[in-house]
Amino acid sequence: MNSESPKRWVVIGGGIAGLLAARRLAAAGHDVTLLEADGELGGRLRHIEVAGHTLDAGAESFATRGDAVQTLCEELGLADAIVSPTAAPAWVISPGRAYPLPATGWLGIPLRPFARDVRRVLGWWGSLRACLDLALPTRGIGDDATVGEVASARLGKRATERLLAPVMSGVYSRPLDDLPLDAIAPGLAADVRARGGLIRAARSRRSLGTPGAAVRGLVGGVATLAKAAAAEAEERGATLRTGVEVTGLQPPVADGVSRRTTAPSTPTRWPWPSPDTGRPLSWRLPRPTLATSPSW
Ligand SMILES: Cc1cc2nc3c(=O)[nH]c(=O)nc-3n(C[C@H](O)[C@H](O)[C@H](O)COP(=O)(O)OP(=O)(O)OC[C@H]3O[C@@H](n4cnc5c(N)ncnc54)[C@H](O)[C@@H]3O)c2cc1C
């Protein structure tokens, strides 16, 4: 990416990743067109109106472990909009029940099952049941075990449904039965086996991190970040198109002349086999052309 040899780039997808790529390429002097299938830019960084309030529909905070997002906010002129979250606990609201999440947890796993705020959610029986995790053998837990199966067997249904599910299925957008332990933290399944349970593994992970919420937010919502990135990408000369879905990539025709196709009858996906060798052409293609719908 060097302004002395500008090239033509097409960025597929106008979520925050695509917008930042477009912004960076345009800043380096390249000719950039971003294509977004949806009618709006931002992807999962999106505002939603609820009862007259503008809320974040997707990401609502950013981690402060590194300073990448903080720096980005500053670059985009949003430094003054950065705010720390309130110290009040997050609440779970479900049909017929509303409760604050316990203060001492790691991704919903209660680190102290008999703490007062855990007992308030689980009751004595639920807390006692969760403690079984400290005593049950861990031998049978495979590397591909899911959070759902391990948590319900070790902590019980109540803790799994009331504490782990609201946090983890929200963060990872998957039901716990489809969420391998190792997908939430690499090596977690082995850690659970070695340390003797979910609670002990969670305690060790939590002790490695900063206690409390290591996140920040933006006044006006995190979706503001996508809007600012889009505005700056356009200012730097990038063309941002919405309502254009990329439905395929085509290899250049034999004589090397690029061909652009609109709305192909059969969308092509990477990698597709080479007609000569049957091997995937994948990224070895010099300059694939795009097929888009509607026409671009
Ligand atoms: C409910 C929820 C809460 C979250 N909370 C947080 C949080 O608090 N903090 C945090 O850091 N992260 C959070 N995340 C995760 C974070 O929002 C995402 O990781 C991030 O926004 C992903 O950005 P992206 O650009 O990679 O992808 P996306 O935002 O998914 O953008 C991809 C874009 O590509 C477009 N696209 C896809 N295919 C095509 C195509 N063929 N042609 C053209 N366009 C196409 C899509 O329409 C989309 O706009 C949350 C996610 C969700 C769903």
The ligand as an SDF file (V2000), in Angstrom:
LIG
                    3D

 53 58  0  0  0  0  0  0  0  0999 V2000
  -25.1470   -8.6780   19.2880 C   0  0  0  0  0  0  0  0  0  0  0  0
  -23.6640   -8.4590   19.1300 C   0  0  0  0  0  0  0  0  0  0  0  0
  -22.9710   -7.8060   20.1370 C   0  0  0  0  0  0  0  0  0  0  0  0
  -21.5910   -7.5990   20.0070 C   0  0  0  0  0  0  0  0  0  0  0  0
  -20.9460   -6.9240   21.0010 N   0  0  0  0  0  0  0  0  0  0  0  0
  -19.6420   -6.6180   20.8300 C   0  0  0  0  0  0  0  0  0  0  0  0
  -18.9960   -5.7730   21.7780 C   0  0  0  0  0  0  0  0  0  0  0  0
  -19.6050   -5.2740   22.7140 O   0  0  0  0  0  0  0  0  0  0  0  0
  -17.6830   -5.4860   21.5610 N   0  0  0  0  0  0  0  0  0  0  0  0
  -16.9930   -5.9850   20.4890 C   0  0  0  0  0  0  0  0  0  0  0  0
  -15.7900   -5.6900   20.3510 O   0  0  0  0  0  0  0  0  0  0  0  0
  -17.5890   -6.7770   19.5730 N   0  0  0  0  0  0  0  0  0  0  0  0
  -18.8930   -7.0850   19.7180 C   0  0  0  0  0  0  0  0  0  0  0  0
  -19.5210   -7.8420   18.7800 N   0  0  0  0  0  0  0  0  0  0  0  0
  -18.7450   -8.3200   17.6440 C   0  0  0  0  0  0  0  0  0  0  0  0
  -18.5150   -7.1830   16.6210 C   0  0  0  0  0  0  0  0  0  0  0  0
  -19.7070   -6.4570   16.4080 O   0  0  0  0  0  0  0  0  0  0  0  0
  -18.0470   -7.8050   15.3080 C   0  0  0  0  0  0  0  0  0  0  0  0
  -16.8990   -8.6040   15.5630 O   0  0  0  0  0  0  0  0  0  0  0  0
  -17.6640   -6.7770   14.2570 C   0  0  0  0  0  0  0  0  0  0  0  0
  -18.6210   -5.7480   14.1320 O   0  0  0  0  0  0  0  0  0  0  0  0
  -17.4500   -7.5140   12.9410 C   0  0  0  0  0  0  0  0  0  0  0  0
  -17.0780   -6.5830   11.9440 O   0  0  0  0  0  0  0  0  0  0  0  0
  -16.7780   -7.0780   10.4850 P   0  0  0  0  0  0  0  0  0  0  0  0
  -16.5720   -5.8840    9.6150 O   0  0  0  0  0  0  0  0  0  0  0  0
  -15.6910   -8.0860   10.5340 O   0  0  0  0  0  0  0  0  0  0  0  0
  -18.0680   -7.9080   10.0280 O   0  0  0  0  0  0  0  0  0  0  0  0
  -19.5830   -7.4320    9.8530 P   0  0  0  0  0  0  0  0  0  0  0  0
  -19.9400   -6.3340   10.7880 O   0  0  0  0  0  0  0  0  0  0  0  0
  -20.3890   -8.6790    9.8840 O   0  0  0  0  0  0  0  0  0  0  0  0
  -19.5890   -6.8160    8.3940 O   0  0  0  0  0  0  0  0  0  0  0  0
  -19.5570   -7.6180    7.2430 C   0  0  0  0  0  0  0  0  0  0  0  0
  -20.2940   -6.8520    6.1730 C   0  0  0  0  0  0  0  0  0  0  0  0
  -20.0990   -7.5110    4.9330 O   0  0  0  0  0  0  0  0  0  0  0  0
  -21.3110   -7.4770    4.2160 C   0  0  0  0  0  0  0  0  0  0  0  0
  -21.2950   -8.5740    3.2600 N   0  0  0  0  0  0  0  0  0  0  0  0
  -21.2220   -9.8760    3.5360 C   0  0  0  0  0  0  0  0  0  0  0  0
  -21.2060  -10.5910    2.3950 N   0  0  0  0  0  0  0  0  0  0  0  0
  -21.2240   -9.6940    1.3880 C   0  0  0  0  0  0  0  0  0  0  0  0
  -21.2100   -9.8250   -0.0410 C   0  0  0  0  0  0  0  0  0  0  0  0
  -21.1730  -11.0070   -0.6090 N   0  0  0  0  0  0  0  0  0  0  0  0
  -21.2510   -8.7010   -0.7970 N   0  0  0  0  0  0  0  0  0  0  0  0
  -21.2790   -7.4710   -0.2090 C   0  0  0  0  0  0  0  0  0  0  0  0
  -21.3020   -7.3150    1.1290 N   0  0  0  0  0  0  0  0  0  0  0  0
  -21.2710   -8.4030    1.9150 C   0  0  0  0  0  0  0  0  0  0  0  0
  -22.3810   -7.6390    5.2960 C   0  0  0  0  0  0  0  0  0  0  0  0
  -23.6370   -7.1590    4.8500 O   0  0  0  0  0  0  0  0  0  0  0  0
  -21.7900   -6.8020    6.4280 C   0  0  0  0  0  0  0  0  0  0  0  0
  -22.2500   -5.4600    6.3950 O   0  0  0  0  0  0  0  0  0  0  0  0
  -20.8940   -8.0650   18.8680 C   0  0  0  0  0  0  0  0  0  0  0  0
  -21.6040   -8.7270   17.8440 C   0  0  0  0  0  0  0  0  0  0  0  0
  -22.9620   -8.9130   17.9650 C   0  0  0  0  0  0  0  0  0  0  0  0
  -23.7150   -9.5990   16.8510 C   0  0  0  0  0  0  0  0  0  0  0  0
  1  2  1  0
  2  3  1  0
  2 52  2  0
  3  4  2  0
  4  5  1  0
  4 50  1  0
  5  6  2  0
  6  7  1  0
  6 13  1  0
  7  8  2  0
  7  9  1  0
  9 10  1  0
 10 11  2  0
 10 12  1  0
 12 13  2  0
 13 14  1  0
 14 15  1  0
 14 50  1  0
 15 16  1  0
 16 17  1  0
 16 18  1  0
 18 19  1  0
 18 20  1  0
 20 21  1  0
 20 22  1  0
 22 23  1  0
 23 24  1  0
 24 25  2  0
 24 26  1  0
 24 27  1  0
 27 28  1  0
 28 29  2  0
 28 30  1  0
 28 31  1  0
 31 32  1  0
 32 33  1  0
 33 34  1  0
 33 48  1  0
 34 35  1  0
 35 36  1  0
 35 46  1  0
 36 37  1  0
 36 45  1  0
 37 38  2  0
 38 39  1  0
 39 40  1  0
 39 45  2  0
 40 41  1  0
 40 42  2  0
 42 43  1  0
 43 44  2  0
 44 45  1  0
 46 47  1  0
 46 48  1  0
 48 49  1  0
 50 51  2  0
 51 52  1  0
 52 53  1  0
M  END
$$$$
